[in-house]
Amino acid sequence: MDFTLDATQAEIAALTAEVLARDPEHAWPALAKAGLLALALPPELGGDGLGPAEVAVVLTEVGRAGAQVPALAALALGVLPLNRLGGPEQRARWLPEIASGEVVVTAALHEPSAPFVTQPSTEAVAADGGWALTGTKTLVPSLPEARCVLVPATLPWGTGVFLVDPRADGAQVHGTSLRLSGVRVGEADLLRDGSVADLHRFALAGAVALGDGAVAGALALTTEHVRRREQFGRPLATFQAVAQQIADVYITSRTLHLAALSAVWRLAEGLDPDEDLAVAAYWLAEEAPKALASCHHLHGGLGVDITYPLHRHYGMVKELAVVTGGASTRLDRLGDLVEG
C-alpha cells in the first residue's frame, strides 16, 4: 500500500493545521466552523460522508499542534461509532450537535483493572420497559465535558452499548471515572448494533492517529531547538550524542506514523485491522513516552516551561499510553492475536 495521503486527505491536513495555527485559543469552535468535525457525518445530516481515514487526518494534526481539545472523545469515541453502530434517530440526535462543537460525546472503554473490557462487569437489568445500569467505568476521555457516554454493559443475552447521560440520577462523575447506580435508560438508548469490538477499534485508531501527530510535533520542536541552540559556540545538533538521540526519536515517530496509517487504512477499507491496530497501539504505549522523554532531555529546562508547547505533547502522549491500556496490556493483546 501507499503510505501517503491522497489529495482529499492532504487538503484536510492542510486546512486543519491552518485552523489550529490561526486561532489556537478557540481551536475547538474554529474546527467546527471549518466543517472539520462533520467530515464523517452522512450528507443528510450536513456532513461530507467521509470515514475513519479522514477523521484520523484531523486527529493527527490536532496531535501535531498539541491542541488541548476533546478531539479523541468527540470524533473517535463519538462520531465514528455512532455513525457505524447507531440507528437513524440516534445519529440525528447526536451527530449534528457534535459537529457543531457544542456537545461532546465520549465512550467508557475501561473498568477497574480491566482495560478495553470485552465482557463488562457493568450490568443492564430490565426495569420498567427499559434498563437499569450498574457498574463503574474508568479513564473515560473528556468525561467532565461530556453530555453523553457510550457505555458497554452486559445484557441477559450478551453485550450492548448504551447512550448514557453522565448527569442522570444515579450517575456520579469523579474526574475520569463514571459510577452508575441503577441509572435508567430506555430502549431508544441502546445502540442498534452494540459491537464492543468495533467501539474498541475506533478508539485505538483514534488514539494512534492522535499519538502519531503528537510525537511528530514534539520531534519538529526538538529538531528546531537543537538546530538553533548553541553550546560551546556550536549548534547542539552537531554533537554526536545529540544527533543519536534525535535520530532515535525520528525512528520512533516514523514507525508510529507507518503503523498508524496502515491500521487506519485497513479499518477504513473494511479489512481486519486488529493486528495492525495492536502493533500501532503497542508502539504508542511503549515507545512514544520514551521519545518524548528524550525530547525533554534535549530541550533542557525549556522543555518543562509552561509557556513552551512541548509539555502539551508530552502530556498528550502519556495520557494516550494510559488510554490504550498501557504497554503491558497492549503487548498481551498483540501476543493473543499472534497465537490465535
Long-range contacts (C-beta under 8 A, 24 or more apart in sequence): 1-262, 1-265, 3-257, 3-258, 3-261, 3-262, 5-57, 8-50, 8-54, 9-53, 9-54, 9-57, 12-36, 12-39, 12-54, 12-57, 12-58, 13-57, 13-60, 13-61, 16-57, 16-58, 16-61, 16-62, 17-61, 17-64, 17-65, 20-61, 20-62, 20-65, 20-67, 21-65, 24-65, 24-67, 27-65, 27-67, 27-68, 27-69, 28-69, 28-70, 28-101, 29-101, 31-58, 31-69, 31-71, 31-101, 32-99, 32-100, 32-101, 32-102, 33-101, 35-99, 37-74, 37-75, 37-79, 37-98, 37-99, 37-100, 37-101, 38-99, 40-75, 40-79, 40-80, 40-83, 41-79, 41-83, 41-95, 41-96, 41-99, 42-83, 42-91, 45-91, 45-92, 45-95, 45-96, 45-99, 46-96, 46-99, 47-95, 47-99, 51-268, 52-80, 52-202, 52-205, 52-264, 52-267, 52-268, 53-264, 53-265, 53-268, 55-79, 55-80, 55-206, 55-209, 56-205, 56-206, 56-209, 56-260, 56-264, 57-209, 59-206, 59-209, 59-210, 59-213, 60-209, 60-210, 60-212, 60-213, 60-216, 60-260, 61-213, 62-210, 62-213, 63-209, 63-210, 63-211, 63-212, 63-213, 63-214, 63-215, 63-216, 63-217, 63-313, 63-316, 64-213, 64-214, 64-216, 64-217, 64-220, 65-213, 65-217, 66-214, 66-217, 66-218, 66-309, 66-310, 66-312, 66-313, 66-316, 67-312, 68-312, 70-104, 70-106, 70-141, 70-142, 70-145, 71-210, 72-141, 72-142, 72-206, 72-207, 72-210, 72-320, 72-323, 73-104, 73-105, 73-106, 73-107, 73-141, 73-142, 73-145, 73-146, 74-98, 74-104, 74-105, 74-106, 74-142, 75-206, 76-202, 76-203, 76-205, 76-206, 76-207, 76-209, 76-210, 77-105, 77-106, 77-107, 77-109, 77-141, 77-150, 77-199, 77-202, 77-203, 77-206, 78-104, 78-105, 78-106, 78-107, 78-148, 78-150, 79-105, 80-202, 80-206, 81-107, 81-150, 81-161, 81-191, 81-198, 81-199, 81-202, 82-150, 82-191, 84-193, 84-198, 84-202, 85-161, 85-191, 85-192, 85-193, 85-194, 85-195, 85-198, 85-199, 86-191, 86-192, 87-191, 87-192, 89-188, 90-163, 90-188, 90-191, 90-192, 94-148, 94-163, 97-147, 103-147, 103-148, 104-142, 104-145, 104-146, 104-147, 105-146, 105-147, 105-148, 105-149, 105-150, 106-140, 106-141, 106-142, 106-143, 106-146, 106-148, 106-149, 106-150, 107-140, 107-141, 107-149, 107-150, 107-151, 107-199, 107-203, 108-137, 108-140, 108-149, 108-150, 108-151, 108-152, 108-178, 109-137, 109-139, 109-140, 109-152, 109-199, 109-200, 109-203, 110-137, 110-138, 110-139, 110-140, 110-325, 111-135, 111-136, 111-137, 111-138, 112-136, 112-138, 115-139, 115-324, 115-325, 115-326, 115-329, 116-200, 116-203, 116-325, 116-329, 116-333, 117-152, 118-159, 118-196, 118-197, 118-200, 119-154, 119-159, 120-152, 120-153, 120-154, 120-159, 120-196, 121-154, 122-151, 122-152, 122-153, 122-154, 122-180, 123-153, 123-154, 124-153, 124-154, 124-155, 124-160, 124-162, 124-185, 126-156, 127-182, 127-184, 128-184, 129-186, 129-187, 130-184, 130-185, 130-186, 130-187, 130-189, 131-162, 131-184, 131-185, 131-186, 131-187, 131-189, 131-190, 132-182, 132-183, 132-184, 132-185, 133-162, 133-164, 133-180, 133-182, 133-183, 133-184, 133-185, 134-180, 134-181, 134-182, 134-183, 135-179, 135-180, 136-177, 136-178, 136-179, 136-180, 137-177, 137-178, 137-179, 137-180, 138-176, 138-177, 138-178, 139-176, 139-177, 139-322, 139-323, 140-176, 140-177, 140-178, 141-176, 141-323, 143-173, 143-175, 143-176, 143-177, 143-178, 144-173, 144-175, 144-176, 149-178, 150-191, 150-199, 151-178, 151-180, 152-194, 152-196, 152-199, 159-194, 159-196, 160-190, 160-191, 160-194, 161-190, 161-191, 161-194, 161-195, 161-196, 161-199, 162-189, 162-190, 162-191, 163-189, 163-190, 163-191, 164-189, 201-267, 201-273, 201-274, 201-277, 202-267, 203-323, 204-263, 204-277, 204-280, 204-281, 204-324, 205-260, 205-263, 205-264, 205-267, 205-273, 205-277, 207-281, 207-284, 207-320, 207-323, 207-324, 208-256, 208-259, 208-260, 208-263, 208-264, 208-277, 208-280, 208-281, 208-284, 208-324, 209-260, 209-264, 210-316, 210-320, 211-256, 211-260, 211-284, 211-288, 211-316, 211-317, 211-320, 212-253, 212-256, 212-257, 212-260, 212-261, 212-284, 214-288, 214-292, 214-313, 214-316, 214-317, 214-320, 215-249, 215-252, 215-253, 215-256, 215-288, 215-291, 215-292, 215-313, 215-317, 216-253, 216-257, 217-309, 217-313, 218-249, 218-291, 218-292, 218-295, 218-310, 218-313, 218-314, 218-317, 219-246, 219-249, 219-250, 219-253, 219-291, 219-295, 221-295, 221-299, 221-309, 221-310, 221-313, 222-246, 222-249, 222-294, 222-295, 222-298, 222-299, 222-310, 225-298, 225-299, 225-302, 226-298, 236-298, 242-298, 245-294, 245-297, 245-298, 246-294, 246-298, 248-291, 248-294, 249-291, 249-294, 249-295, 252-283, 252-287, 252-288, 252-290, 252-291, 253-291, 255-283, 255-287, 256-280, 256-283, 256-284, 256-287, 256-288, 259-283, 274-337, 275-334, 275-337, 275-338, 278-330, 278-333, 278-334, 278-337, 279-334, 281-324, 281-325, 281-330, 281-333, 282-327, 282-330, 282-331, 282-334, 284-317, 284-320, 284-321, 284-324, 284-330, 285-320, 285-321, 285-324, 285-325, 285-326, 285-327, 285-329, 285-330, 286-327, 286-330, 286-331, 288-317, 288-320, 288-321, 289-317, 289-318, 289-321, 291-317, 292-317, 292-318
